[in-house]
């Protein structure tokens, strides 16, 4: 093990884009960054002239479009400039757009294997919602995909090759593609996020 970046800007959600460039949601710096030439450079800092809250989690679609959540966890109430907690997308050419603003605390997010469905955790409401996604990133047909069990507050999540959704929510709660609960992976402490190894 070794330190990759310090300071990290209190980075939370991490991923790579289609060119294997490192992307981070930086709570403290209130931005989404992409590593270019070994240095993190901002790719999202403001929406309509107002600073983002504190970007939390991020995924990148195969076409290079970035999706991220923006709850207020990393800032004080008086620091807020946006009156909502949104889910945003960054187009490959760099423009940022608000996708939805009716979440209480948008948190982890993940795509289905075919990238036609985007799952988004609402931590405060203790459920995961699912949306259909079009070519431009727009979200439609929002519905509750799964309610968390045992008082779990959903955080990070991942989807496996078979479309099963693994949600960190007190334990790791596992759901079938149709939302049926499949089981629970107990952990010594409450997990906040998860990732796949090279062998799946």
Rosetta blueprint (number, residue, H / E / L):
1 X L
2 X L
3 X L
4 X L
5 X L
6 X L
7 X L
8 X L
9 X L
10 X L
11 X E
12 X E
13 X E
14 X E
15 X E
16 X E
17 X L
18 X L
19 X L
20 X L
21 X L
22 X E
23 X E
24 X E
25 X E
26 X E
27 X L
28 X L
29 X L
30 X L
31 X E
32 X E
33 X E
34 X E
35 X E
36 X E
37 X L
38 X L
39 X E
40 X E
41 X E
42 X E
43 X E
44 X E
45 X L
46 X E
47 X E
48 X L
49 X L
50 X E
51 X E
52 X L
53 X L
54 X L
55 X L
56 X L
57 X L
58 X E
59 X E
60 X E
61 X L
62 X L
63 X L
64 X L
65 X L
66 X E
67 X E
68 X E
69 X E
70 X E
71 X L
72 X L
73 X L
74 X L
75 X L
76 X L
77 X H
78 X H
79 X H
80 X L
81 X L
82 X L
83 X L
84 X L
85 X E
86 X E
87 X E
88 X E
89 X E
90 X E
91 X L
92 X L
93 X L
94 X L
95 X L
96 X E
97 X E
98 X E
99 X E
100 X E
101 X E
102 X E
103 X E
104 X L
105 X L
106 X E
107 X E
108 X E
109 X E
110 X E
111 X E
112 X L
113 X L
114 X L
115 X L
116 X L
117 X E
118 X E
119 X E
120 X E
121 X E
122 X E
123 X L
124 X L
125 X L
126 X L
127 X E
128 X E
129 X E
130 X E
131 X E
132 X E
133 X E
134 X L
135 X L
136 X L
137 X L
138 X L
139 X E
140 X E
141 X E
142 X E
143 X E
144 X E
145 X E
146 X E
147 X E
148 X L
149 X L
150 X L
151 X L
152 X L
153 X L
154 X L
155 X L
156 X L
157 X E
158 X E
159 X E
160 X L
161 X L
162 X L
163 X L
164 X L
165 X E
166 X E
167 X E
168 X E
169 X L
170 X L
171 X L
172 X E
173 X E
174 X E
175 X E
176 X L
177 X L
178 X L
179 X L
180 X L
181 X E
182 X E
183 X E
184 X E
185 X E
186 X L
187 X L
188 X L
189 X L
190 X L
191 X L
192 X L
193 X L
194 X L
195 X L
196 X L
197 X L
198 X L
199 X L
200 X L
